[in-house]
Amino acid sequence: MDTKDSFEDFIKRLRLLVSKNPNLITTTLSNIFTMRLIGNKTHGDLAEIGIAEFINQFMYDFRSVHVGKDLFRAKEHEEDIQVTNEMTKAEFPISLKAYGDGPLQLSTDKNSAMFETLSVHGKSIDDKRTIGEILDSTAFSDFWKINVLPLIYNEQNKVCNILVFNYKRARAAMSRIDYLGEGRGRTHPVYRFFDSKGEYVCEVRYGGRTANALQRGLWTHTKNALPYFDSVTNGWISYSHNKILVKLFSHALISTVKGHEVALEKLMDDVEKQKKGITK
């Protein structure tokens, strides 16, 4: 079983856990998105350690480690969590994304290899064989190996979702690739992938040498490409801000290690109570 198959098996198990115990993921996601009250980007970093601990505590057949940015970001990988299936011993990485409902980055492209590969074939590509060759090229090979777990939120309506992009379905549906230059809100050119109905699937962005990571790479859109997403939470779920958690953080930052040890014991007791209520 390769890493992609292992990831898909993990997603099935996560979906089953969530369907039987929705309170677990609702509590976790509410706490994660509460971190936006501290800072607009804070929730993304804390989501990595939060989901890693969620796996360790509630998914009994899996073990996870938060690999951190220093270990992987300095290399050519994008993974945030390393997961091991305790039953099969299969190991696979997960790239965690915490984004608002809309554009979603699936992969960076530091060297713009994907965009340059597409450029060789002109501005409109509708030959299925050519599209297949492009997707099989070295430039796209790393992308198909990445296991992305997107935590999606709509802050206005206070709802969230875990939407996983279905690579196999999207790849099989791709029928046309079009180049779009600057304009209509775009400051950089893109190549957009469409299915046989002319519906949007994903796009490759490239913003030139001055572009940052958010202006290049492979992107999709949780609203425009919804048929190519699978919901782990079986649709949108309501979440609420946990302001007690913000207060806990503020007090923890001025408390001693001894105080942290006492608080941690209480928190671990609460987690154990939740585990006893899990329906398998």
CORSULQUI-V517659 format. One record per helix or strand. SS is the DSSP state (h for helix, s for strand). FROM is the first residue (numbers start at 1). LEN is the number of residues. If there is no record, write none. Layout:
((SS;FROM;LEN) (SS;FROM;LEN))
This chain:
((h;3;18) (h;22;16) (h;42;17) (s;62;5) (h;68;5) (s;81;5) (s;91;10) (s;103;5) (h;113;7) (s;124;2) (h;128;8) (h;138;8) (s;148;7) (s;159;7) (h;167;7) (s;176;5) (s;183;1) (s;186;1) (s;190;5) (s;200;6) (h;213;3) (s;217;5) (h;226;3) (s;229;3) (s;237;2) (h;243;10) (h;257;20))
